[in-house]
Amino acid sequence: MMAILEVVIASEPEGLRLGELSDAIGAPKSSIHGLAKGLVATGYLRESQGRYLQGPAVSTLLAIGGQQVPAAYHHALEQLSKSSEETAILSILVGDSAIIVDLVEPTQTIRASPPMHQRNPLWPVSYGKCFLAFMDERRRDSYIRRTIADESERSRIAEELATVRETRIGYNCGERFPDLYGLASPILLQGREVTMAIGLAGPAARMEGRMDEMAKHVLDAAERLSNTGARG
């Protein structure tokens, strides 16, 4: 698998088709295909228009190894946390998980302090909702079928995700942890799938009643990063 990952990273930004990857590794397509699909599922590769490219999980490995998130992202988190007095979060999509790669906490004694570099389910966290809303339809439907047993709940989720896509804001009002609220907005980089989201999290007692106000701050932060096209 490491050989596949190394060859694909070396091919950036064009990426490689399966046949090209097979030739580069010197192994049959049938063997390479299954391994490459596994790397896509875990986020180390991504597949676009028949080509394999570097996935967002590679950035996570670098972050765990001590590399910093680009300054534009961290600065946006600092501004967002200061304006809201809550915890600002940057999350990335890795396979079927959302991973927090950077955060800035406020001076509040009681505050959200989520762990970094851990895989979180996409549903029902706010940034996971953003990833699902902008995800390829077949991939999204497959995730929902695998994780949500109740058919009526699936329909409700589909409606909510349509709203998230339209408004560019995902909410989590105590759905995962009753005393914790969160909201997030996707970072939209032209020509790329949505793999990053920025948002806020904090105690429900303090966040409730302020969600509309905070949504404006989060949307502004996401739009600034989307427009500048900042990349890691």
C-alpha positions in Angstrom: 0.0 0.0 0.0 2.8 2.4 0.8 4.2 1.9 -2.7 0.8 2.9 -4.2 0.6 5.9 -2.0 4.1 7.1 -2.9 3.6 6.7 -6.6 0.3 8.6 -6.5 1.7 11.4 -4.5 4.6 11.7 -6.9 2.1 12.0 -9.8 0.4 15.1 -8.4 -1.4 17.1 -9.5 -2.5 15.0 -12.5 -2.9 11.7 -10.6 -2.8 8.2 -12.2 -5.3 5.9 -13.8 -5.5 2.3 -12.7 -3.5 1.1 -15.6 -0.8 3.7 -15.1 -0.7 2.8 -11.4 -0.4 -0.9 -12.2 2.5 -0.2 -14.6 4.3 2.0 -12.1 4.0 -0.6 -9.3 4.6 -3.6 -11.6 1.6 -5.5 -10.3 -1.7 -6.8 -11.9 -4.6 -4.4 -12.1 -6.7 -6.9 -10.2 -4.4 -6.7 -7.2 -3.8 -2.9 -7.3 -7.6 -2.1 -7.7 -8.6 -3.6 -4.3 -5.7 -1.9 -2.5 -6.4 1.4 -4.1 -10.1 1.2 -3.2 -9.1 0.5 0.4 -6.9 3.6 0.4 -9.8 5.7 -1.0 -12.1 4.3 1.7 -9.8 5.4 4.5 -9.1 8.8 2.9 -5.4 8.3 1.9 -6.3 8.5 -1.8 -9.3 10.1 -3.6 -10.7 9.1 -6.9 -11.8 11.7 -9.4 -12.7 11.1 -13.1 -11.0 7.8 -13.2 -7.8 9.0 -11.6 -6.3 8.4 -8.2 -5.0 11.4 -6.3 -3.6 12.2 -2.9 -6.4 12.1 -0.2 -6.9 14.4 2.8 -5.7 11.7 5.3 -2.1 12.3 4.2 -2.4 15.8 5.6 -3.7 14.4 8.8 -0.6 12.2 9.1 1.6 15.3 8.6 -0.4 17.2 11.2 0.1 14.4 13.7 3.8 14.4 12.9 4.1 18.0 14.0 3.4 19.9 10.8 1.2 23.0 11.3 -2.1 23.9 9.6 -1.6 26.7 7.1 -1.5 30.2 8.6 -4.7 31.3 6.7 -6.8 28.6 8.3 -5.4 29.1 11.8 -5.9 32.8 11.6 -9.5 32.3 10.5 -10.0 30.1 13.6 -8.5 32.7 15.9 -10.8 35.4 14.5 -13.9 33.1 14.7 -13.2 32.2 18.3 -12.6 35.8 19.3 -15.8 37.0 17.7 -18.0 34.3 19.2 -16.1 33.5 22.4 -16.5 29.8 21.6 -14.3 27.1 20.3 -13.5 27.4 16.6 -12.8 24.1 14.7 -11.3 23.1 11.4 -12.2 19.6 10.3 -11.4 17.5 7.3 -13.1 14.6 5.6 -11.1 11.3 5.7 -12.9 8.4 4.2 -16.2 8.1 6.0 -14.9 10.1 9.0 -14.4 13.7 10.0 -11.2 14.6 11.8 -10.5 17.8 13.7 -7.0 19.0 12.6 -6.9 22.4 14.3 -8.9 24.4 16.9 -8.8 27.6 18.9 -10.4 27.7 22.3 -11.8 30.8 24.0 -10.9 32.1 27.5 -14.2 30.8 28.8 -13.8 28.5 31.8 -16.5 26.2 30.5 -15.9 25.5 26.8 -15.9 22.8 24.2 -12.6 21.0 24.0 -13.0 18.2 21.4 -10.0 15.8 20.8 -7.9 16.4 17.7 -6.8 13.8 15.1 -9.5 11.3 16.0 -12.0 9.9 13.6 -15.6 11.0 14.2 -18.8 9.8 12.5 -20.1 12.1 9.8 -23.6 12.0 11.2 -24.8 13.9 13.3 -21.8 16.3 13.8 -22.2 19.7 12.2 -19.1 19.5 10.0 -19.9 15.9 9.0 -23.3 17.2 7.8 -21.5 19.7 5.6 -19.4 16.9 4.1 -22.4 14.7 3.5 -24.4 17.5 1.9 -21.8 18.2 -0.7 -20.7 14.6 -1.2 -21.3 12.5 -4.4 -24.9 11.3 -4.2 -24.1 7.6 -4.5 -21.4 7.8 -1.8 -23.7 9.8 0.5 -26.6 7.4 0.1 -24.4 4.4 0.7 -23.1 6.0 4.0 -26.6 6.7 5.2 -27.9 3.2 4.3 -25.0 1.7 6.3 -25.3 3.9 9.4 -29.1 4.6 9.6 -31.4 1.7 9.9 -34.8 3.5 10.0 -36.1 4.4 6.6 -38.2 7.4 7.8 -35.1 8.8 9.5 -33.1 8.4 6.3 -35.8 10.6 4.5 -35.6 13.2 7.2 -31.8 13.2 7.0 -32.0 13.7 3.2 -34.2 16.7 3.7 -31.9 18.2 6.2 -28.8 17.7 4.0 -30.6 19.4 1.1 -31.1 22.4 3.4 -27.4 22.3 4.5 -26.4 22.3 0.8 -28.6 25.3 0.1 -27.7 27.4 3.1 -24.1 26.2 3.5 -24.5 25.7 7.2 -24.9 22.5 9.2 -26.2 22.5 12.8 -25.9 20.0 15.6 -28.1 21.0 18.5 -27.2 18.4 21.1 -27.7 15.4 18.8 -24.5 13.7 19.7 -23.9 15.2 23.2 -27.0 16.8 24.8 -25.0 19.6 26.4 -23.0 20.5 23.3 -24.1 22.6 20.3 -22.2 23.1 17.1 -22.4 24.6 13.6 -20.2 24.5 10.6 -19.8 25.6 7.0 -18.0 23.9 4.1 -14.8 25.4 2.6 -15.5 25.4 -1.2 -12.3 25.3 -3.3 -13.0 25.5 -7.0 -12.7 22.2 -8.9 -12.3 20.2 -5.7 -14.6 18.0 -3.7 -15.5 19.4 -0.2 -13.1 18.0 2.3 -12.8 20.9 4.8 -15.2 22.7 7.1 -14.9 25.4 9.7 -17.2 25.9 12.6 -17.9 26.6 16.2 -18.8 24.4 19.2 -19.8 25.3 22.8 -22.1 24.6 25.8 -25.7 24.3 24.8 -26.8 26.7 27.6 -24.6 29.5 26.1 -25.0 28.7 22.3 -28.8 28.3 22.3 -30.4 31.6 21.2 -27.1 32.7 19.5 -27.0 30.2 16.6 -28.2 32.6 13.9 -25.7 35.2 15.0 -22.9 32.6 15.0 -24.0 31.2 11.7 -23.1 34.6 10.1 -19.6 34.5 11.5 -19.1 30.9 10.4 -20.3 31.6 6.9 -18.1 34.6 6.6 -15.1 32.6 7.7 -15.8 29.8 5.3 -16.4 32.2 2.4 -13.1 34.0 3.0 -11.1 30.8 3.0 -13.1 29.6 -0.1 -12.3 32.8 -2.0 -8.7 33.0 -1.1 -8.3 29.3 -2.1 -5.9 28.7 0.8 -4.4 25.2 0.6 -2.4 23.0 2.9 
